[in-house]
Amino acid sequence: MPLYPEIEPYASGLLDVGDGNRVHWETCGNPHGKPALVLHGGPGSGCTSHPRRLFDPAAYRIVLLDQRGSGRSTPHASRHDTDMSVNTTGHLLADLELLRRHLDIERWLVWGVSWGSVLALRYAQTHPAAVSELVLTGVATGSDAEVALLTRGVGRLFPEAFRRFVSELPPGERDGNLAAAYHRLLESPDPGVRARAARAWTDWETAIVPAPPRSVPRYEDPGFRLGFARTVTHYWANGHFLGPEDGQGVVLRDARLLDGVPGTLVQGTLDLGNLLGTAWRLHHAWPGSELVLVDEAGHDSGAPGIAEALVAATDTYAT
């Protein structure tokens, strides 16, 4: 299935969600079509135009938003005075419900990539009546094991990049929780310390993408780097704010709550998250889910094979 043509929003706005935060949203496609919500990754990546092309614009009313502190939402996480204590999974879930009511939507398909898949899964588990289907890619569940894998575990696969990654940390913090250690640097009052930590964090994120080797243009923007790294480490250092059982994987544990919600998982076989079997385990714990594996693809929703499989999934659920 080819991607749909590029489209522009027909409506957009800033929704006041409380705590001094205003969340940017936009709607594309058919104003009278089936509602579909797009959840970006990160946390803190912000939405891009790419997911618009994964939905038939004649069939879907496509809703995208920048989650708290990211993209065009305000205040941005790159500002040192932005209060991150009001940027948690619980706050984001409440924001989704506020947006759904604001747009007068009863139920919507929820699409999520990477962190967006964690948020989508938890949203469906806690608000099942609001979710018609799930389409997820770069599948994650927000467990401590996933964070440990992506910060330290894959260091054996990328030893030189890992050496550079940990060298930015004080010697006494290189053997502990790396996400928490970087989070402390990114909260430093010294802007130089914050800038170097953000650069080192995004360099590591780029280094561990095995297919295809690539650069990420947004990582060359110092403001994006800082807001992204600060938000990711804020969530990763705090168990994704999923509750006291997050170390055991509360999202995977509660997969049974998805019974009755159809879903498609599109996963690249070279996605490093597969080393924990996350997508496979979720599929087998979630009645009614479909797992689509794409060879020679990694963690990129725009990669050849991945994008086409996502289009096929949204086409399936269009009616």
DAFENPE-V594121 format. One record per residue. PHI is phi in whole degrees, 0 to 359 (* if undefined). PSI is psi in whole degrees, -180 to 180 (NA if undefined). Layout:
BEGIN
{{PHI,PSI} {PHI,PSI}}
END
This chain:
BEGIN
{{*,121} {286,161} {292,151} {284,159} {298,157} {295,141} {224,163} {245,156} {296,148} {260,-12} {206,151} {200,167} {183,179} {242,119} {262,125} {285,112} {254,7} {93,174} {60,22} {80,8} {258,141} {233,125} {258,126} {282,135} {224,159} {210,153} {234,140} {226,166} {87,-138} {266,115} {302,-22} {252,11} {278,-177} {290,127} {292,139} {220,130} {255,134} {253,125} {246,117} {282,171} {268,-161} {123,-103} {299,148} {106,4} {290,-35} {81,156} {277,154} {235,176} {282,-17} {304,-47} {298,-22} {303,-32} {278,-2} {267,2} {234,142} {293,114} {292,-16} {278,-21} {256,-25} {243,145} {261,102} {267,123} {248,124} {239,149} {216,154} {267,118} {295,164} {314,133} {80,1} {236,164} {54,-126} {264,5} {285,155} {230,148} {284,153} {280,146} {294,-16} {289,-19} {283,126} {297,-26} {273,4} {289,129} {280,106} {278,-10} {293,-18} {255,24} {237,88} {224,171} {301,-41} {300,-41} {295,-42} {295,-40} {298,-42} {295,-36} {298,-40} {297,-40} {291,-39} {298,-43} {294,-42} {301,-45} {291,-38} {300,-38} {269,4} {57,49} {252,132} {276,-51} {219,151} {215,150} {291,140} {242,123} {251,134} {215,146} {237,132} {57,-120} {306,-35} {300,-29} {288,-35} {297,-49} {297,-41} {297,-44} {297,-45} {292,-35} {297,-45} {294,-34} {289,-31} {260,-17} {224,58} {298,-29} {290,-18} {268,-8} {246,121} {273,-40} {206,164} {236,137} {232,116} {233,147} {215,159} {55,48} {297,133} {220,163} {233,1} {78,21} {281,159} {299,-33} {295,-36} {294,-42} {296,-45} {299,-39} {298,-47} {279,-15} {258,-34} {235,-42} {301,-43} {279,3} {301,-27} {291,-25} {275,-25} {229,67} {297,-40} {290,-43} {296,-37} {293,-38} {301,-45} {295,-39} {299,-49} {281,-20} {292,-19} {286,-18} {272,152} {301,144} {308,-36} {286,-6} {247,7} {277,-11} {252,1} {256,-147} {285,107} {291,-36} {296,-43} {294,-39} {296,-44} {293,-36} {300,-40} {297,-40} {296,-40} {285,-11} {259,6} {298,145} {290,-13} {272,114} {298,-30} {293,-41} {297,-44} {298,-43} {295,-43} {293,-39} {294,-40} {296,-41} {296,-45} {295,-39} {295,-46} {289,-30} {298,-40} {293,-44} {301,-40} {292,-39} {294,-29} {264,15} {269,104} {282,-21} {205,125} {276,153} {300,131} {200,165} {257,162} {244,107} {305,-37} {296,-25} {290,-11} {275,-6} {269,114} {302,-36} {293,-44} {297,-46} {306,-48} {293,-46} {295,-41} {295,-53} {297,-39} {296,-42} {289,-45} {302,-50} {291,-31} {301,-45} {285,-46} {294,-32} {283,-13} {238,31} {59,29} {59,16} {54,42} {260,3} {112,174} {295,-20} {265,14} {301,-31} {298,-29} {271,-7} {88,74} {296,-35} {294,-45} {292,-39} {301,-38} {267,18} {302,-28} {299,-24} {289,-11} {273,-2} {303,125} {100,-11} {256,109} {295,149} {201,154} {235,129} {253,119} {250,116} {228,129} {287,139} {291,-18} {261,9} {291,125} {295,-21} {300,-22} {295,-17} {297,-21} {261,-2} {68,26} {301,-52} {296,-41} {297,-45} {295,-41} {296,-45} {303,-44} {283,-15} {264,-7} {245,101} {299,135} {88,4} {270,157} {238,134} {251,121} {247,115} {262,135} {242,115} {293,149} {59,29} {232,152} {248,-125} {257,25} {247,118} {291,-14} {263,2} {292,147} {305,136} {94,-48} {293,-52} {300,-43} {295,-38} {293,-35} {292,-40} {298,-44} {300,-38} {292,-46} {292,-32} {297,-40} {299,-39} {268,5} {293,-24} {246,NA}}
END
